[in-house]
Amino acid sequence: MARSAKHQTAEAPLRRATPAPHWKKLRQGDRVRVQLAPGFDAAGVVDAITADHSAVWVHLDGGRGRTLLHCSDGVEILPYGD
């Protein structure tokens, strides 16, 4: 018989993830530059966006695949050329 386990949970309430204002301007098909960290950029095309603009699917150039980016991931998604 399994024991009852008490899992520790954070005491702080969850915060609502809010995308940067420029994320709300992104549209499917836009060319974008994804800044993963300072000095680590990748280019791609927006494939899909959630209704609240908090998550964006991007097809990365160079055959690097499709990636899901969330506004709380600490990445920047900028229109190409910015």
Secondary structure, 3 states (H helix, E strand, C coil): CCCCCCCCCCCCCCCCCCCCHHHHHCCCCCEEEEEEECCEEEEEEEEEECCCCCEEEEEECCCCCEEEEEHHHCCEEEECCC
